[in-house]
Amino acid sequence: MGLYLRKKLDNKAEVSVWQITETEQELIALSSVPTDEMEEISLIRSEALRKQKLAVRALLNVVFDEKVYLSHHDNGKPFLENCITNISITHTNRYVAIITHDEDDLGIDMESLDRDFSAVEKKALSEDEKDDIDGERKNEHLAIYWCAKEAIFKRMSQNRVDYAEQIEVYRFNPGKEGELEATFIHKDGHEEDFELSYMTFDRHVLVWVVG
């Protein structure tokens, strides 16, 4: 399938999604990964994860006019070695997605709605968030909560974040797409407010934050 979605946002960020339908060999041909990086990917035991890594590189080839080289900081946060553009990455077995912006920090997360998110309620939600869950659409509601918190976690790039205590997502009604408001509470008590966006497609939830 290749490029599934490319969406320019009002804040000058861009969200791009790749649907993984190719074989591993087809993705290798599409991704043109450098030899040293290909050696690292080849050591990954899971074929699904190897294909996700390759699909990200293939997506980068489509999004950027010039060849870019993906690397990661010690904390796992991705960056482009030869480009000032900021990037955040997420993937599932069927899709990979990136968000880019030339200046602002950002985060993105995606999950399949075929997953069971019941554990999220126990380990990642505050009491207020638990009270706001829509019982009829509980798994979808939990999935959006989780993706929102993951996106903020990637945006903040901090270690040992307590999702239940430090990331508060305010009441929302889950739909096909929408806006979310959230607060990140630093360990010293300082608070940062964020606006996030989300969309659902093909049994997947995608959430992103910019700024």
C-alpha positions as CSV (number, residue, x, y, z in Angstrom):
1,M,0.0,0.0,0.0
2,G,2.7,2.5,1.0
3,L,1.7,6.1,1.8
4,Y,-1.8,5.9,3.5
5,L,-2.1,9.5,4.8
6,R,-0.2,12.8,4.6
7,K,-1.8,15.6,6.5
8,K,-0.5,19.1,6.9
9,L,-1.6,20.8,10.1
10,D,-2.4,24.4,10.8
11,N,0.6,24.6,13.2
12,K,2.9,23.7,10.3
13,A,3.5,20.2,11.5
14,E,2.9,17.2,9.2
15,V,1.5,13.8,10.0
16,S,2.3,10.9,7.6
17,V,1.1,7.3,7.8
18,W,2.3,4.2,5.9
19,Q,0.2,1.1,5.6
20,I,2.4,-2.0,5.8
21,T,1.3,-4.5,3.0
22,E,4.7,-5.1,1.5
23,T,7.0,-8.1,2.0
24,E,10.2,-7.5,3.9
25,Q,12.2,-7.6,0.7
26,E,9.9,-5.1,-0.9
27,L,10.4,-2.8,2.1
28,I,14.2,-3.1,1.9
29,A,14.0,-2.0,-1.7
30,L,11.8,0.9,-0.9
31,S,13.7,2.1,2.2
32,S,17.3,2.3,0.9
33,V,18.7,1.8,4.4
34,P,22.5,2.3,4.9
35,T,24.5,-0.9,5.3
36,D,25.4,-0.4,8.9
37,E,21.8,0.4,9.8
38,M,20.5,-2.6,7.8
39,E,22.8,-4.8,9.8
40,E,21.2,-3.6,13.0
41,I,17.7,-4.2,11.7
42,S,18.6,-7.7,10.4
43,L,19.5,-8.7,14.0
44,I,15.9,-8.1,15.2
45,R,14.3,-11.5,15.7
46,S,10.7,-10.4,15.0
47,E,9.9,-10.1,11.3
48,A,7.0,-7.8,12.1
49,L,9.3,-5.4,14.0
50,R,11.9,-5.5,11.2
51,K,9.1,-4.6,8.7
52,Q,8.0,-1.7,10.9
53,K,11.5,-0.3,11.1
54,L,11.9,-0.6,7.3
55,A,8.5,1.0,6.7
56,V,9.5,4.0,8.8
57,R,12.6,4.4,6.5
58,A,10.4,4.0,3.4
59,L,8.0,6.6,4.7
60,L,10.9,9.0,5.3
61,N,12.0,8.6,1.7
62,V,8.5,9.7,0.6
63,V,8.1,12.6,3.0
64,F,11.6,14.2,2.5
65,D,12.9,15.4,-0.8
66,E,16.4,14.6,0.2
67,K,17.8,11.5,1.8
68,V,17.6,11.7,5.6
69,Y,19.3,9.5,8.2
70,L,17.4,8.4,11.2
71,S,19.2,8.0,14.6
72,H,18.2,7.9,18.3
73,H,19.4,9.6,21.4
74,D,20.5,7.5,24.4
75,N,16.9,7.8,25.8
76,G,15.5,6.3,22.6
77,K,14.1,9.6,21.2
78,P,14.5,9.7,17.4
79,F,16.3,12.5,15.5
80,L,17.4,13.1,11.9
81,E,21.2,13.3,11.6
82,N,21.3,15.6,8.6
83,C,18.1,17.6,9.0
84,I,16.9,20.2,11.6
85,T,13.4,18.9,11.4
86,N,12.0,17.4,14.7
87,I,10.4,14.0,14.4
88,S,8.4,11.6,16.5
89,I,7.6,8.0,15.4
90,T,5.1,5.3,16.2
91,H,4.2,1.9,14.7
92,T,1.9,-1.1,15.0
93,N,2.0,-4.3,13.0
94,R,-0.1,-2.8,10.2
95,Y,0.9,0.9,10.2
96,V,3.8,3.3,10.9
97,A,3.3,7.0,11.5
98,I,5.5,10.0,11.9
99,I,5.0,13.7,12.8
100,T,7.5,16.4,11.8
101,H,7.9,20.1,12.6
102,D,10.9,22.4,11.8
103,E,10.9,24.0,15.2
104,D,8.5,22.7,17.8
105,D,8.9,19.6,20.1
106,L,6.3,17.0,19.4
107,G,5.0,13.5,20.1
108,I,2.9,10.9,18.4
109,D,1.4,7.5,19.3
110,M,-0.8,4.9,17.6
111,E,-2.4,1.7,18.7
112,S,-4.7,-0.9,17.3
113,L,-8.2,-1.1,18.7
114,D,-8.0,-4.8,18.5
115,R,-5.8,-4.7,21.6
116,D,-7.3,-5.0,25.1
117,F,-6.6,-1.8,27.0
118,S,-8.1,-2.8,30.3
119,A,-4.7,-2.7,32.0
120,V,-4.4,1.0,31.2
121,E,-7.3,1.8,33.5
122,K,-5.4,0.4,36.5
123,K,-1.9,1.5,35.8
124,A,-2.1,4.8,33.9
125,L,-5.3,6.7,34.8
126,S,-6.2,9.0,37.6
127,E,-9.4,8.6,39.6
128,D,-11.0,11.5,37.6
129,E,-10.1,9.9,34.3
130,K,-11.5,6.6,35.4
131,D,-14.8,8.3,36.3
132,D,-15.0,9.9,32.9
133,I,-14.8,6.6,30.9
134,D,-17.7,5.8,28.6
135,G,-18.8,2.3,29.5
136,E,-20.2,1.6,26.1
137,R,-17.0,2.5,24.3
138,K,-14.6,1.7,27.1
139,N,-11.8,0.1,25.1
140,E,-11.7,2.9,22.5
141,H,-11.8,5.5,25.3
142,L,-8.9,3.8,27.1
143,A,-6.9,3.5,23.8
144,I,-7.2,7.3,23.3
145,Y,-6.2,8.0,26.9
146,W,-3.2,5.7,26.4
147,C,-2.1,7.2,23.1
148,A,-2.5,10.7,24.5
149,K,-0.3,10.0,27.5
150,E,2.3,8.2,25.3
151,A,2.4,11.1,22.9
152,I,3.0,13.6,25.8
153,F,5.6,11.2,27.3
154,K,7.5,11.3,23.9
155,R,7.1,15.1,23.7
156,M,8.5,15.6,27.2
157,S,11.3,13.0,26.8
158,Q,11.8,12.5,30.6
159,N,12.6,9.3,32.5
160,R,10.3,7.6,35.1
161,V,7.1,9.4,34.4
162,D,4.1,8.3,36.4
163,Y,1.2,8.4,33.8
164,A,-1.5,8.4,36.5
165,E,0.0,11.1,38.6
166,Q,1.9,13.3,36.1
167,I,-0.3,13.3,32.9
168,E,-3.9,14.4,33.3
169,V,-6.1,14.1,30.2
170,Y,-9.3,16.1,30.6
171,R,-12.8,14.8,30.0
172,F,-13.7,14.0,26.3
173,N,-16.2,12.0,24.4
174,P,-14.5,9.6,22.0
175,G,-15.3,10.0,18.3
176,K,-13.8,9.6,14.9
177,E,-11.6,12.5,15.5
178,G,-11.2,15.3,18.0
179,E,-9.2,17.6,20.2
180,L,-7.9,16.8,23.7
181,E,-6.6,18.9,26.6
182,A,-4.0,17.6,29.0
183,T,-1.6,18.8,31.7
184,F,1.9,17.4,32.4
185,I,2.9,17.9,36.0
186,H,6.6,18.0,36.6
187,K,8.1,16.4,39.7
188,D,8.7,19.9,41.2
189,G,5.0,20.7,40.8
190,H,5.3,22.9,37.7
191,E,2.5,22.3,35.2
192,E,2.5,22.5,31.4
193,D,-0.7,22.5,29.4
194,F,-1.1,20.8,26.0
195,E,-3.6,20.5,23.3
196,L,-3.6,17.2,21.4
197,S,-5.5,15.9,18.3
198,Y,-6.6,12.4,17.5
199,M,-8.2,10.4,14.7
200,T,-9.4,6.9,14.3
201,F,-9.1,4.9,11.1
202,D,-9.2,1.2,10.2
203,R,-9.4,0.0,13.8
204,H,-6.5,2.2,14.9
205,V,-6.2,5.3,17.1
206,L,-3.6,8.0,16.3
207,V,-2.9,10.9,18.7
208,W,-0.3,13.7,18.4
209,V,0.9,16.8,20.2
210,V,2.9,19.7,19.0
211,G,4.5,22.6,20.9
